[in-house]
């Protein structure tokens, strides 16, 4: 049993170290704008969008391979296999369908060439829409 725990601990430490190195590697070649975004309050059921921008600050051309939403309520709009030359900027538009009532946080993973991965997220608060007309209040008795 001790061997299993030691092996599991070793595996987890190697995995977390590799993840940290990957995060550092991507931040050395790409500069991100809006990697975390706060919508603030949005109307429940009303879609909302924002754009993640990334600039290649490295020496080599990179390719945006994929944008993977964390759930079905999020839709990324991007050019698959888009090449980003040094000094150039690419973007991914993220649309949330507004399906959350109350506080929410969602993620999208961006995959680039060279095994580079960037986890992005957005948050906000879905609120009720109160612009429906109210029923009239009757103050006089109804005559028959």
Secondary structure, 3 states (H helix, E strand, C coil): CHHHHHHHHHHHHHHHHHHHHHHHHHHHHEEEECCEEEEEEEECCCCEEEEEEEEECCCCCEEEEEEEECCCCEEEECCCCEEECCCCEEEEEEEECCCCCEEEEEEEEEEEHHHCEEEEEEEEEEECCCCCCCCCCCCCCCCC
